[in-house]
Amino acid sequence: MFVLAHLSDLHMAERPRLAELASKRGLGFINWQRGRKYIHRRETLDAITRDALAQRPDHIAVTGDLVNLSLPVEYSTARAWLDRLGPPRDVTVIPGNHDAYVPAARAAPAKYWGEYMRGDDAAESGTFPFVRRRGPLALIALSSAVPTGPFMATGQLGDHQLAGLAQALQRTSDLFRVVLVHHPPTSPPNRYLRRLIDGAEFRQVLAAYGADLVLHGHDHCRAIVRLEGPDKMIPAVGVASASARVAHRHENAGGYDLFRIERDGNAWRCELIGRERGADGAVHEVERQALV
């Protein structure tokens, strides 16, 4: 039995200097001050982190938006949290759109978190896709993080990553293939400005080459959709923000997921266990179901 934990969307914020509020950061800071700072709280993240570590997972995946405005001090704060979460061998990180909030910050995730963003065979950090083999799993990490204009939070993989994903899925077909991406592979029309731009192309690669599980963040809510595969449906699972103090609009209160994965003859078993911080401040199990 291999246990994989999935956390996402920490939004670790620090107070910016005035000079750092040029361009999109200024609008993001206004949005933070108007309400988001009351939702994404460090004490919630700390409670979720303690509970996740207490479950003693074999590996932890973090699917982006570790920071809020891509400030240098935020990357350092997030790095300290990652060091607490576990060593780079036991934690895999991909960036989200808030980790590349402005063009100048695009290289920062690899600079600060590079050891957590490197494949088994890669000499360079922050090159996507990368593959990590852990127990019976192949973790295939993608980056949909691209800087966008004001009021937009779209993501994009691009042809290079999609081609690399196809190759990685073929190379690891004997393992339980977990694809990590920040943006969800499908989005409703009202999320048009927050969508994965090449989501259709991403789904085409999965339909052609298969995968066993897709994990994403971005929407701050628990969600499961089934994607077409060559011989079976592929569960794509979204998770709540790990720092959300309360539920907000369509978003869930802070939580994370555990996946219990094992081989069953020539097939796989995968059980999802959702955990969430309740009004009492404690983290409870809120969901359990067989995915595969």
C-alpha atoms as one frame of an Amber mdcrd trajectory, in Angstrom:
protein
   0.000   0.000   0.000   1.408   3.373  -1.064  -0.121   6.540   0.424   0.072
   9.781  -1.539  -1.023  13.095   0.018  -2.192  15.991  -2.154  -2.163  19.643
  -1.038  -2.653  22.777  -3.111  -3.284  26.525  -3.190  -1.622  27.716  -0.001
  -1.558  31.396  -1.042   1.125  32.301   1.493   1.048  36.088   1.498   3.476
  38.685   2.797   3.083  42.449   2.854   4.526  44.001  -0.311   6.642  47.099
  -0.592   5.044  49.970  -2.465   7.427  49.560  -5.392   6.316  45.937  -5.776
   2.683  46.877  -6.433   3.190  47.898 -10.047   1.227  46.070 -12.758  -0.992
  43.134 -11.846   0.330  42.872  -8.286  -1.506  46.072  -7.352  -4.882  44.635
  -8.341  -4.037  41.367  -6.631  -3.174  43.175  -3.418  -6.479  45.070  -3.502
  -8.339  41.784  -3.914  -6.370  40.333  -1.009  -7.159  43.292   1.253 -10.851
  43.271   0.337 -11.415  39.742   1.586  -8.983  37.026   0.607  -6.741  37.749
   3.590  -9.595  36.678   5.869  -9.983  33.368   4.014  -6.419  32.148   3.469
  -4.955  31.904   6.941  -1.624  30.582   8.167  -3.189  28.917  11.207  -5.397
  26.853   8.885  -2.424  25.837   6.771  -0.499  24.871   9.909  -3.377  22.682
  11.109  -3.666  20.998   7.714   0.109  20.493   7.573   0.230  18.888  11.017
  -2.620  16.552  10.161  -1.116  15.557   6.811   2.235  14.747   8.406   0.496
  12.777  11.161  -0.936  10.454   8.486   2.642   9.529   7.522   2.156   9.478
   3.735   4.826   7.896   1.572   4.918  10.969  -0.653   3.319  14.427  -0.858
   2.307  16.308  -4.016   1.774  20.083  -3.932   0.012  21.378  -7.043   0.793
  25.073  -7.077  -0.151  28.516  -5.828   2.194  28.277  -2.876   2.503  32.081
  -2.896   0.090  34.925  -3.528   1.688  37.807  -5.461   5.031  36.238  -6.466
   6.978  38.435  -4.053  10.553  37.342  -3.247   9.744  37.179   0.475   6.768
  34.921  -0.269   8.987  32.396  -2.074  11.293  32.274   0.949   8.329  31.765
   3.287   7.038  28.961   1.089  10.482  27.357   1.009  10.563  27.271   4.807
   7.156  25.558   4.757   8.395  23.001   2.221  11.404  22.222   4.385   8.986
  21.491   7.214   6.785  19.353   4.969   9.611  17.043   4.014  12.845  16.621
   2.071  12.770  17.051  -1.723  12.816  13.305  -2.301   9.496  12.951  -0.448
   7.704  16.051  -1.772   6.947  16.958  -5.391   6.007  20.550  -6.259   4.603
  22.158  -9.396   3.858  25.886  -9.795   0.474  27.559 -10.184  -0.478  30.848
 -11.800   0.110  32.791  -8.560   3.658  31.428  -8.505   4.253  33.131 -11.870
   2.022  36.123 -11.246   4.106  38.577 -13.266   6.647  37.936 -16.057   9.602
  38.913 -13.873   8.758  36.089 -11.446   8.556  33.282 -13.959  11.914  31.735
 -12.987  11.452  32.203  -9.234   9.800  28.841  -8.387  12.787  26.917  -9.769
  15.187  29.277  -8.009  13.629  28.842  -4.570  12.093  25.349  -4.759  14.215
  23.715  -7.430  15.059  20.533  -5.521  11.335  19.822  -5.203  10.808  20.336
  -8.946  13.327  17.949 -10.460  12.811  14.575 -12.112  14.791  11.462 -11.278
  16.841  11.754 -14.463  16.926  15.544 -14.819  20.056  17.570 -14.233  18.135
  20.837 -14.248  15.346  21.945 -11.907  12.120  23.455 -13.175  12.085  21.670
 -16.545   8.655  20.273 -17.402   7.390  17.687 -17.706   9.502  15.728 -15.258
   8.990  12.220 -13.913   9.568  10.836 -10.433   9.217   7.125  -9.686   8.180
   6.442  -6.119   7.196   2.917  -5.132   4.524   1.760  -7.628   3.866   5.349
  -8.772   5.115   7.459 -11.636   4.524  11.112 -10.778   4.418  13.095 -14.025
   4.686  16.810 -13.259   3.463  19.548 -15.582   3.506  23.331 -15.316   0.494
  25.342 -16.484   1.860  28.467 -14.764   2.141  31.418 -17.124   1.939  35.158
 -16.377  -1.387  36.641 -17.459  -2.981  40.056 -17.698  -5.222  41.716 -15.108
  -8.379  39.830 -14.124  -7.115  36.643 -15.783  -5.871  33.398 -14.261  -5.555
  31.121 -17.277  -2.918  28.442 -17.666  -1.218  26.810 -20.624   0.975  23.755
 -21.155   2.197  24.274 -24.710   3.196  21.812 -27.420   6.562  20.906 -25.849
   5.025  19.765 -22.570   2.176  17.935 -24.283   4.641  15.990 -26.415   6.739
  15.253 -23.343   3.658  14.109 -21.459   2.827  11.613 -24.222   6.344  10.200
 -24.051   6.313  10.020 -20.240   2.976   8.194 -20.195   4.313   5.615 -22.657
   7.552   5.093 -20.711   5.764   4.509 -17.406   2.819   2.376 -18.515   3.800
  -0.398 -16.076   3.365   1.970 -13.087   0.389   3.803 -11.546   0.657   7.064
 -13.470  -0.283  10.224 -11.540  -0.326  13.410 -13.606   0.113  16.652 -11.650
  -1.162  19.932 -13.106  -2.357  23.123 -11.435  -5.311  24.031 -13.650  -8.226
  21.593 -13.963  -8.414  19.740 -17.284 -12.017  20.892 -17.804 -13.732  24.148
 -16.817 -17.330  25.395 -17.112 -18.051  28.460 -19.281 -18.181  30.789 -16.279
 -14.518  29.941 -15.562 -13.356  31.002 -19.027 -10.787  33.496 -17.710  -9.420
  30.865 -15.318  -9.297  27.891 -17.680  -6.487  25.740 -18.998  -6.238  27.186
 -22.498  -5.060  23.938 -24.098  -7.212  21.709 -21.910  -8.683  19.975 -24.975
  -5.198  19.077 -26.217  -4.252  17.851 -22.746  -7.311  15.605 -22.661  -6.452
  14.274 -26.133  -3.047  13.114 -24.905  -4.672  11.355 -21.951  -7.248   9.750
 -24.231  -4.499   8.418 -26.491  -1.951   7.220 -23.932  -3.873   6.786 -20.672
  -3.136   7.627 -17.050  -4.441   6.371 -13.731  -5.050   9.636 -11.872  -4.879
  13.388 -12.519  -4.462  15.737  -9.554  -5.024  19.485  -9.751  -5.807  22.563
  -7.665  -6.725  26.111  -8.766 -10.487  26.077  -8.062 -10.157  25.601  -4.264
 -12.874  22.956  -4.204 -13.298  19.216  -4.061 -14.179  17.882  -7.479 -13.973
  14.648  -9.427 -14.474  14.323 -13.162 -13.844  11.296 -15.351 -11.743  11.767
 -18.474 -11.582   9.511 -21.500  -8.683   7.064 -21.627  -7.771   4.450 -24.232
  -9.213   1.577 -22.203 -10.748   3.097 -19.046 -11.943   6.371 -17.593  -9.345
   8.477 -15.765 -10.340  10.211 -12.503  -9.257  13.863 -12.314  -9.441  15.082
  -8.727  -9.392  18.673  -7.527  -8.680  19.578  -3.930  -9.592  22.450  -1.607
  -7.143  25.181  -0.688  -4.943  24.017   2.174  -5.224  27.424   3.864  -8.933
  28.300   3.555 -10.333  29.112   6.987 -13.957  28.835   5.849 -15.970  27.749
   2.837 -16.465  30.645   0.425 -18.877  30.738  -2.515 -18.083  27.590  -4.531
 -14.903  26.895  -2.524 -14.526  24.381   0.289 -12.978  24.976   3.683  -9.318
  24.069   3.999  -8.399  20.474   3.368  -6.299  17.939   1.540  -6.596  14.423
   0.118  -4.952  11.077   0.709  -4.783   8.350  -1.927  -4.206   4.737  -0.898
  -2.838   2.930  -3.940  -1.999  -0.747  -4.414  -1.798  -3.295  -7.184  -4.598
  -5.857  -7.366  -3.407  -8.604  -9.696  -3.127  -7.003 -13.116  -5.185  -3.984
 -12.047  -4.910  -1.165  -9.531  -6.867  -0.041  -6.524  -6.998   3.594  -5.492
  -9.019   4.893  -2.562  -9.567   8.616  -1.983  -9.776   9.922   1.587 -10.684
  13.596   1.901  -9.841  15.491   5.072 -11.042  18.977   6.011 -10.646  21.454
   8.856 -13.949  21.887  10.650 -15.459  24.774  12.590 -13.951  23.295  15.764
 -10.461  23.787  14.336  -9.780  20.049  14.098  -9.196  18.207  10.834 -11.710
  15.444  10.108 -12.316  12.874   7.404 -15.143  14.126   5.168 -15.016  11.728
   2.245 -13.934   8.198   1.371 -14.469   6.465  -1.935 -12.888   4.036  -4.343
 -11.658   5.778  -7.496 -10.214   2.771  -9.286
